[in-house]
Amino acid sequence: MLTPQLERINGELHYEGVALSDIATRFATPTYVYSRKAILDNFVAYQNAFSALNPLICYAVKANSNLSVLATLARAGAGFDIVSAGELRRVISAGGDPRKVIFSGVAKRADEIAFALSQDIYCFNIESESELHRVNDVAALHGKRARITFRINPDVDPKTHPYISTGLKSNKFGVAHGDAIRLYALASTLPGIEVHGIECHIGSQITELSPFVDALRRLLALVDQLAARGIRLEHIDLGGGRGIVYADEKLAPMTEFAKTVADELRGRSMHLLLEPGRSIVGDAGLLLTRVEFLKHGETKNFAIVDAGMNDLIRPTLYDAFHPVEAVSANSVAPTRYDIVGPVCESGDWLAKERLLSLREGDLIAVLCAGAYGMVMSSNYNTRARPSEVLVDRGNAHVIRERESFEDMVAHEHVV
Ligand SMILES: *Cc1c(COP(=O)(O)O)cnc(C)c1O
């Protein structure tokens, strides 16, 4: 298999038993395609590896917020990590349990806090002193107490791309490690606040274990200092950030990750929370696109496809690598192509210097596009966002229709 559930049968790529060429015929291109089994297998891998700790696994909705993806995970018992009231409404629409929801993000509005309190979410992850006061005020106003953690910035280097590193002193996220004791002491005096846990989230696409261990140890040192001051915490949340294999990354095995965390937590009765996003959906989705034109330049060859940076921005935003496969095997001589889109920007590329056998009109699959793909898409160039299809044991279901022109202009007024 190329990625989970993706295999070549008689030269044709099949995803969880469905030919990608059939999906293109039925639903056109560009289209995001996800495998339900691949998503579930990724979730179950966490459940199994961490089973001794019985963690609450809160899927980070922002990685892929399609209602069917959320429903798939909700039915498997997942909690959810949200960063907006909109994401909470998605979780509820998908049948998720709000009492398994944690609310992250640096700028929660008062109305979002009130809505989350009305749904009795599990916990607010507080990122600043001002936010602590806002949550306290809103809770007190509604006669409630909000369960909180502080998101601690442990100042560890996750050794990942600067745009997706979040646990360094220079990042906007969390409260400084050195401020934590004072803030917990303050929080424990506020009537609208119930101090409940401690959290960190140090970055994304982390392939090594050591940054997680460093962060966990720094959090546990705080837990002990707080206990000495009579502040007892019930849960510890290690955030998300586990990487996936896009190219040739060496990823520490999940079982080793779980065992390392379990060793660090030995002898403590704290409930563990995790917030994985990318590692649940990243390798469980692909972007299906068609070659419009092949352009052979003097120094470069371009395959111009019908998906662009508005559909998948990760390559140009993070210089990210996604594997690319021709959907149908053919006997054309392989040529080195840059895969570029139709958008009027030189940054509109999906892949560079890939050796592929292509003809105009062929389909290609951009792999590992299940996380931070569709959710980051836009209408730039008045391009309708792609449809989304879920394959499930040999059947393909549309889980989001392709946008129409009317959808795109629905909220505009000519004055
Ligand atoms: C984005 C985010 C996650 C998920 O990160 P992944 O790298 O996708 O696992 C988890 N927690 C918080 C607070 C986030 O912002």
The ligand as an SDF file (V2000), in Angstrom:
LIG
                    3D

 15 15  0  0  0  0  0  0  0  0999 V2000
   -3.6270   22.4120   15.9000 C   0  0  0  0  0  0  0  0  0  0  0  0
   -3.7380   21.9800   17.3010 C   0  0  0  0  0  0  0  0  0  0  0  0
   -3.7560   20.6150   17.6140 C   0  0  0  0  0  0  0  0  0  0  0  0
   -3.5720   19.5380   16.5760 C   0  0  0  0  0  0  0  0  0  0  0  0
   -2.2790   19.5350   16.0750 O   0  0  0  0  0  0  0  0  0  0  0  0
   -1.8030   18.3660   15.0760 P   0  0  0  0  0  0  0  0  0  0  0  0
   -0.4100   18.7340   14.7540 O   0  0  0  0  0  0  0  0  0  0  0  0
   -2.6960   18.4150   13.9010 O   0  0  0  0  0  0  0  0  0  0  0  0
   -1.9020   17.0760   15.8160 O   0  0  0  0  0  0  0  0  0  0  0  0
   -3.9100   20.2520   18.9320 C   0  0  0  0  0  0  0  0  0  0  0  0
   -4.0540   21.1900   19.9070 N   0  0  0  0  0  0  0  0  0  0  0  0
   -4.0420   22.5110   19.6420 C   0  0  0  0  0  0  0  0  0  0  0  0
   -4.1950   23.4680   20.7470 C   0  0  0  0  0  0  0  0  0  0  0  0
   -3.8900   22.9560   18.3310 C   0  0  0  0  0  0  0  0  0  0  0  0
   -3.8690   24.2560   18.0780 O   0  0  0  0  0  0  0  0  0  0  0  0
  1  2  1  0
  2  3  1  0
  2 14  2  0
  3  4  1  0
  3 10  2  0
  4  5  1  0
  5  6  1  0
  6  7  2  0
  6  8  1  0
  6  9  1  0
 10 11  1  0
 11 12  2  0
 12 13  1  0
 12 14  1  0
 14 15  1  0
M  END
$$$$
